[in-house]
Amino acid sequence: MADPQRPGDKHSINHNGHTKRSAQARLGQGHHLPRPPRPDGGLLQAFKKRNEDARRKLQLLQEQATEVDFAQYRSTLKNQAVVDEIEKRFKAFKPATYDVNRQIKAIEAFEVEAVKNAEATKDKVTMELQDLGKTLKNIETARPFQDLTVDEVAAAEPSIDEKTAQLVSKGRWVVPGYKERFGDLSVL
């Protein structure tokens, strides 16, 4: 059986009797992480869909017969000159070739940008996780609020002393909004 006080244990108990898991649940770790930008995923999905459609159409076209039977047209049509002209143009036809290097370069540039964005997101998430880890550690090792002294609170947040000094210098001894929030305890 594992020792509940072992520091590396996921369920180790801190001095308040709470487990790390409950501290993580109270902190809501994982719910506050920034979402990585997703436009690249949508563009990539659209590209994949267009690519698959083009491949399917190419396969269908490759399966079709590519030979033209001009003898059948000559036997069917009376105007032989039209068939001769079409046959001459058909034999002279050369399919256009395209230089795909430009598209390949665009795809490579897109890939580089997507990788760069992914690295930036990874770094950002890593930093967030480190910050959340520090926060979780602070929560686990923090003393209960009732055990803190006024000096410790003032040292943690110096603006409290400044605000108090301003209020006292103006002759105000009551914190603004205190009565509205907690009521008037002067009767007690």
N, C-alpha and C positions, 0 to 999 in steps of 0.2 A: 504494500500500500504506500502511496506517495505521501511524503511529508507535506502538509498544507502550508508550511512556512518557507518552502524552497523558493528562492527568488525567480528561477526560470520557469516555474510551473504556471500554466495558463490560468489555473484556478487558485493561485496563491492568495492568501488573505492578508490584507494590510492591517495597520493598527486599529482601524475603525471596525474591523470585522466584515468589511465588504470585499467581494472578490473583484479581480480585474474585469471579469466579464460583465459584472453588474455596472462597474464604472464606465465601461465602454458603451453599454446599453444606455446609461443615463446621459452620456455625452452625445450619443447618436452618431458614433463614428461611422463614416461611410455615407451618411445622408447629406453631408455638407461638402463633399468633394465636388470640384467643378467638373462638369461634363466636357469631354473633349469635343472640339468642333466637328460636326458631322457632314458638312457639305461635300467633302471628298468621297464619302461612302456613297452618297446618292449619285454623284457624277460617275463613280466607278460602276455602280449597278446599271445605270443607263447605258454606259459604254458596253458593258458585258452583254446586255440585252440586244443592242444594235449589232454587235459582233455575232452573236448566235443567230439572229435573223439573217444576216448576210451569208453566214456559212450554210444555213439551211437552203436559202435561195440558190446559192452556188451549186450545192449538191443536186438540187432538182434540175437545174439547167444542164449540169454535166451528164445527168441520166437521160436527157432527151437526145433524140437522133439529130445529128448535125448535117447530114447529107441531104442535098436538095436534088430531087429527081426531075431534071429539066426535060427528059424524054417524055415523061407523062404530061407535062405542060404543053409540049409541042403537039402531042397527039390530041389534046383536049382543045387548045386554042387555035383559031384560024389565023390570027396575026402572028406569024413566026418571027417577024422583026422585033416585036416586043419581048418575046422570050429570049431571042439572041442578045438584045440590049441588057436585059436583066442578068442573063448568064455572064456576060462580059463584065458587068459591074460587080457581080457577086465574086467572080474570080479575082478581080482587082482589089477587092476590099481587104484592108489590113486592119486588124483590131488596134485600137489606140492603147499605147502602153503608158502607164502612169509611174512617176517617180514617187515611191512611197517613203522616201527618206524624210521628207518634211513631216509627214504624219508620225513617223517613228520618233523623230526628234521631239515633236510635241508631246508624245506619250512619255518619252524619257524625262522631259522637263516636268511633266505632271507628276511622274513617279518621284522625282527628286524633291519636288515641293511637298508632296504627301508625306514622304519620309521625314523631311525637315519639320513639318507640322506635328508629326507623331512624336519626334524626339522632344520638341518643345513642350508638348502636352505631358510626355513622360516626366520630364524634368519638373514641370509645375506640380504634377501629382505627387512626385517624390518629396518635393519641398513641403507640400500640404500635409503629407503623411508624417514627415518629421515634426512639423509644428503640432499636429494633433497628438503625436506620441509624447512630446514635451508637455502639452496641456494635460494629457491623461496622467502622466507621471506626477505633475503638480497636483492634480485632483486627488490622486491616491495618497500622496505624502502630505497633503494639507491638514492642518489642525482644524478641529471644529471651530466654527465662528465664535461660539461662546467662550472659547479659551484664549482668544486674541485680546491683546491689550490695545488701548487707544494709541500708544506710541507706535506699535507695530502696524496698525492700520494707516496712520499718518505717514510712516516711512514707506509703505507700499504705494500710497497715492498722495503725493505732496500737495496736490491741488485742494485737498480737504482743508489743510491748515491755512492756505491762502484765502479760500472762500470764507472760512470762519473769521479770519482777521478782518476781511472786508465788511462782513456783517456787523462785527463788534465795533469797528471804527465808525459805522453809520448809526450806531445805537440800536441795532436790531438784535434782540436776544432770542428770537424764535426763527426757526428755519422756515422759509416760504413754502407753503403747501403742506406743512406738517399737520396742522389742525384739520385740514380738509381730508387728509388721508387717514390719520390715526385718531382724530377726535380731540376734544379738549379734556385733558386730564387734570386740570387745575382744581376740580371739585374734590378729587381724592386727596 
